[in-house]
């Protein structure tokens, strides 16, 4: 195709110079003038073609719908690691254990604080009751009674605070064991025996059992108008799995990231994978095939790349009608090889100038050389 276009272009250039293209604008474009046949320029024409639906692919991986980073609620030294990457675990199963000595001592200290606060509270309550009796007998002042009441309330609040600290200390002993929050598969393990970890520091990652999705990285040029459905190629046929395993499935877009990755400048998107027998496992590479359906209200068309002209007022093409050319504004969508995809109201088959667009003026008479 490229060789044919080059040959036609060469013929067009020879015809252009042989036609006396240096003729005056005034003579060739005057409304009432009848231009000399030899002064009319040659143009190469092509018809507007409807653009086919665009088919393209992205490669992604199978991921769990929920992937949970696992971490301790408290800090400490890892005493035991009870799980490896790839292990199947059930909800409530112990995965890691911290050295419990520190949290045990904290619980003992909290229990002692509660005992002391309770004794102070009981003593303050007895003092308040005693001064209350003396006040009714006019043997104590109201000021002394008010101090006793205030002291009793303060002792009560200190007791409540001490009991709360004791409850935290008891919880901390439970938090020394890291348990699986759900049934699933351990994707990776980072925590090791002897490692000192801080609260919320991830030591493993769990893929929860349930729905599976395909995660792909969408380039910027495809983000706008990303199809909501795609076809996932799950394998190369029966050789890659059980004979009953499907080789393809229809997937649906669930979410797309709100911002691009700072390094790759791509958008993360996830497509729901239906539950199928013999579906690919986590981490399996899957190819998604997309088909961008063209709009019917103002369809996308294709013209030769040389037909596009830009003069600072937006792209346009030259429409050929009754031996004259007229400008037609278009919206440039993209470039595919040697053709440009445009959005236009022109009907398919409308002849347009395919080569020599920069030499023309509105209403100019031309001689047409078809491709």
Buried (B, 14 or more C-beta within 10 A) or exposed (E): EEEEBEEBBEEBBEBBEEBBBEBEEEEBBEEEEEBEEEBBBBBBBBBBBEBEEBEEEBEBBBBBBBBBEBBBEBEBEBBEBEBEEEBEBEEEBEBBBBBBEBBBEBBEEBBEBBEEBBEBBEEBBEBBEEBEEBBEEEEBEEEEBEBBBEBBBEBBEBBEEBBEBBEBBBBBBEBBBBBBBBBBBBBEBBBEEEBEBEEEBBBBBBBBBEEBBBEBBBEEEBBEEBBEEBBBBBBEEEEEBEEEBBBEBEBEBBEBBEEBEEEEEBBBBBBBBEEEEBBBEBEBEBBBBBEBEBEEEEBBBBBBBBBBBEEEEEBBBBBBEEEBBBBBEBEBBEEEEEBBBBBBEBEEEBBBBBBBBEEBEEEBBBEEBEE
